[in-house]
Amino acid sequence: MIGRFVAACLVLLMLATPLSARVERLEGVAFEHTRRVGDADWLLSGTHLSRWAGLLKVSVAALWLPPDARGRDVLDAGTGKQLEIHYLVDIPGERLRDGTREVLARNVTPAQLARERAGLDALVNAFTDVRAGDRYTLTHVPGAGVTLALNGRVVARAPRDETAAAIFAVWLGPAPLNEAKKRDLLGYRLHRQAALP
């Protein structure tokens, strides 16, 4: 009887906690379930812990999407998205830039690369050395293009929405940097869609 009472109290407490106050923790990094982007509240889609060689914990990442993203292609230029990567180890900027270019080439056509060259170069060239504890945030707001921020400070902008579709393909495209990361980042979104009528 006491166990049921305690369980009921816990459920009521969870329901009373505003969604914006709920967080998911991964390797000590808190990712809020609701994040304010511009003038809208976006929802946490998923999180991922990246490891090198299956052992060394390298980074944790989270993806937020607008509530109206349900049923839409996440790479569509009209779909907003925000990816945040927290680094758990130091990584040279050259490695970040080279890896991003390599994965871009696998995910976008040569014609798309040529069209988006200026914006992609601005974003990719802004990747600098990161230390454990640093975070990059890539944000696409339709109509406003895409920004890249390091530790909350914008370091690059690309005005075209189509550039956002190309750069986000590194993590969410058909041949992403890491397939498990893509699945995890899109996981909550896909789970919520399956649960809704």
C-alpha positions in Angstrom: 0.0 0.0 0.0 2.8 2.5 0.9 4.6 1.6 -2.3 1.6 2.5 -4.4 1.2 5.8 -2.5 4.8 6.7 -3.1 4.5 5.7 -6.8 1.4 7.9 -7.2 3.2 10.8 -5.5 6.1 10.5 -7.9 3.8 10.5 -10.9 2.0 13.6 -9.6 5.4 15.3 -9.0 6.5 14.5 -12.6 3.3 15.8 -14.0 3.5 19.0 -11.9 7.1 19.7 -13.2 6.9 22.0 -16.2 8.3 20.4 -19.4 10.8 23.3 -19.7 12.3 22.3 -16.3 12.8 18.7 -17.4 16.3 17.8 -18.5 18.1 14.7 -19.8 21.6 14.2 -18.5 24.3 12.5 -20.5 27.9 12.3 -19.1 27.1 15.2 -16.7 25.7 17.5 -19.5 22.1 18.6 -19.1 20.0 18.9 -22.2 16.6 20.6 -21.5 13.5 18.9 -23.0 12.3 22.3 -24.2 14.6 25.0 -25.6 13.8 28.5 -26.6 15.0 29.2 -30.1 14.1 32.7 -31.3 10.5 33.2 -30.3 9.5 29.5 -30.2 9.9 26.5 -27.9 11.6 23.6 -29.6 11.6 20.0 -28.3 14.4 17.7 -27.6 14.5 15.1 -30.4 17.3 12.9 -29.1 20.8 12.7 -27.6 24.0 10.7 -28.3 27.3 9.8 -26.6 30.1 9.4 -29.2 33.0 7.1 -28.5 36.3 6.7 -30.3 37.2 3.0 -30.9 34.3 2.1 -28.7 36.2 3.2 -25.6 37.1 6.9 -25.3 34.2 9.1 -24.7 34.6 12.0 -27.2 31.4 14.1 -27.1 27.7 14.2 -26.3 25.2 15.8 -28.6 21.5 16.8 -28.7 19.1 17.8 -31.4 16.1 20.1 -30.9 13.3 20.5 -33.5 10.2 22.7 -33.6 7.0 20.9 -32.6 5.6 21.2 -36.1 8.5 19.2 -37.5 6.4 16.0 -37.1 6.2 14.1 -40.4 8.6 16.5 -42.2 12.1 15.8 -43.6 14.5 17.1 -40.9 16.9 18.2 -43.7 14.3 20.2 -45.5 15.3 23.8 -45.8 11.9 24.8 -44.3 12.5 22.7 -41.1 14.2 24.4 -38.2 16.8 22.5 -36.2 19.5 22.9 -33.5 22.3 20.6 -32.9 24.6 21.0 -29.9 27.8 19.1 -29.4 29.6 19.1 -26.0 33.2 17.9 -26.2 34.6 15.6 -23.5 38.2 15.7 -24.9 40.4 18.1 -26.8 40.1 17.9 -30.6 42.2 19.9 -33.1 40.2 22.3 -35.3 41.9 20.8 -38.4 40.5 17.4 -37.6 37.0 18.9 -37.2 37.2 20.8 -40.5 38.7 17.8 -42.5 36.1 15.4 -41.1 33.2 17.8 -41.8 34.4 18.3 -45.4 34.8 14.5 -45.9 31.3 13.7 -44.7 29.8 16.7 -46.6 31.2 15.2 -49.9 29.4 11.9 -49.1 26.0 13.5 -48.5 25.5 16.3 -51.0 25.9 16.4 -54.8 28.7 18.3 -56.4 26.2 20.8 -57.8 24.8 21.4 -54.3 28.4 21.8 -52.9 29.1 24.4 -55.6 25.9 26.3 -54.9 26.5 26.4 -51.2 30.3 26.8 -51.3 30.4 30.3 -49.7 28.1 29.4 -46.8 29.7 26.0 -46.2 33.2 27.4 -46.2 32.2 30.1 -43.7 30.8 27.4 -41.3 33.4 24.7 -41.8 36.4 27.2 -41.6 35.0 28.5 -38.3 35.7 25.1 -36.6 38.7 25.7 -34.3 40.5 23.7 -31.7 38.1 22.6 -28.9 39.0 21.7 -25.3 37.1 19.3 -23.1 34.0 21.3 -21.9 33.6 23.4 -25.1 30.4 23.2 -27.1 29.4 24.0 -30.7 25.8 24.8 -31.4 24.6 24.8 -35.0 21.2 26.4 -35.4 18.9 26.7 -38.5 15.9 29.0 -38.3 14.1 29.0 -41.6 14.3 32.4 -43.3 17.3 33.4 -41.2 19.8 30.8 -42.4 22.2 29.0 -40.1 24.6 30.0 -37.4 27.5 28.3 -35.7 28.3 29.2 -32.1 31.2 28.2 -29.9 30.4 28.3 -26.2 27.4 30.6 -26.9 29.2 33.1 -29.1 28.3 33.1 -32.8 31.5 32.4 -34.9 29.9 32.0 -38.4 26.7 32.7 -40.3 25.4 31.5 -43.6 22.3 33.3 -44.9 20.8 30.6 -47.1 18.4 27.9 -45.8 19.8 25.5 -48.4 23.2 25.8 -46.7 21.6 24.5 -43.5 20.3 21.4 -45.3 23.8 20.7 -46.5 25.7 21.2 -43.3 23.2 19.3 -41.1 23.6 16.3 -43.5 26.9 15.7 -41.9 25.0 14.4 -38.8 21.6 13.7 -40.2 22.1 12.9 -43.9 21.9 9.6 -45.8 25.6 8.8 -45.2 26.2 10.6 -41.8 29.3 10.9 -39.7 27.9 8.1 -37.5 24.7 6.2 -38.2 24.1 5.4 -34.5 24.4 9.1 -33.7 21.8 10.0 -36.4 19.4 7.3 -35.1 19.8 8.5 -31.5 19.4 12.2 -32.4 16.2 11.4 -34.3 15.1 8.8 -31.8 12.7 10.7 -29.6 11.1 12.4 -32.6 10.5 9.0 -34.3 9.2 7.5 -31.1 6.8 10.4 -30.5 5.5 10.1 -34.1 4.9 6.4 -33.7 2.9 7.0 -30.5 0.7 9.7 -32.0 -2.4 8.9 -34.1 
